[in-house]
């Protein structure tokens, strides 16, 4: 067997390993999302006085011909001093301003509403 034949004999094994790693990451992501979804469903829905302390966005994609997507996050601070960052839709994000005071309704890590006072 020449040196090229020996090198290419390992290619199917390498491709198989990459396939297993990619499938493993996908399965891990699905299981993590299902665990978070279940945890949120089993958490009580709370309405707590809070203040909007900061807002941030995270943009991903947009290189070349691909479109960009933006995720919106707001950090709320409770009277106890504890803070909680929640993922919001763009519409809800736009309705809030830093230093807004009101009642936050949430369930686990799931945002429901914020009623400004």
N, C-alpha and C positions, 0 to 999 in steps of 0.2 A: 504494500500500500504506500503510495507516495505521500508527501507531506500535505498536499491539498486534500486528498481523500481522508486523511486522519482528521484534519481540521473540520471538514464539513460533516463528518460522521457525528459530531457532537451538536450540530445545529438543531436537530429535532428535539434533543433533550433540553437545550437552552430555551427553545420556543415553548416547550411544555412547562418548564419552570416559570417563565414569564406569565403564561396563561393562568397557572395555578395562583400566582401572587395577585394578579389583577382580579380574578374571581374571588379570592379571599378578601381583598379590600372591599369589593362590592357587597359581599355577604356581611362583612363587619359593619359597613355603613347602614345597610338595611336593618340589621339587628339593633344597632344603636338608636336609629330613628324610631323603631317600634317600641323600644324600652322607654324612650322619652315620651312618646305619645301615650303609652299606658300609664306612666307615672303622672302625667298631666291629668289624664282622665280620672285617676284615683285621688287626686289632690282636691281639697275643698276650694270652692270659689270664694275669694276674699275681697272685701271692699275696705280699703285702708286709706286714711288721710296721708297724702304724700305731696312732694314737690318735685317738679322736673328740674334736675340739676345739670344735665348735659344731653346733647343730641350728637349722634355721629352717623356717618354713612360709610358703606364699604362697596366699592365698585370693582367688578371683576369682568374679564373679557374685554372685548373691544379692539383686539389686535387684528390688523389686516381687514378681512371682510366679515369678521364675526361681530355680532352685536354685543353691547355692554349691558350688564345688569347691575342694579343698585339695590343693596339691602339697607334697611333703615333701623337704627337702634336708639332707644331712649333710656336714660338712667333716671330712676325715681329714688328719692330719699324719703324714708319714713320718719315719723316723729322720734323713734328710738335711735335714729342715726344710721340704721341699716340701709343699704342700697341694693337695688335690683335693676339689672339691665334687661330690657325686653325687646324682642324683634317686633316691629310694627309694619303695617302697610305704608306705602308712600302717602296716601291720603291722610291717614291718622297722624303720621309723622308731621305733615305740613300743618295740621291743626294745633300742634303744641308748640310752645315757646319756652325757652329756658326761664326758670323762676316761676312758672305757672304753679299755682297751689290748688289742690282739689282732692277728689277721691278716686283712687286707682282701683279698678276691679280686674283681678287676674286669677288664673288657675294654674298653679305650678309655674311653668315658664311661658304660659300662654296668656297674651294680652287680651283683655275683653273691652275695657273702655276707661276713659278718664273724664270725670265730670269736673270742670273748672269751677271754682268758687269765686 
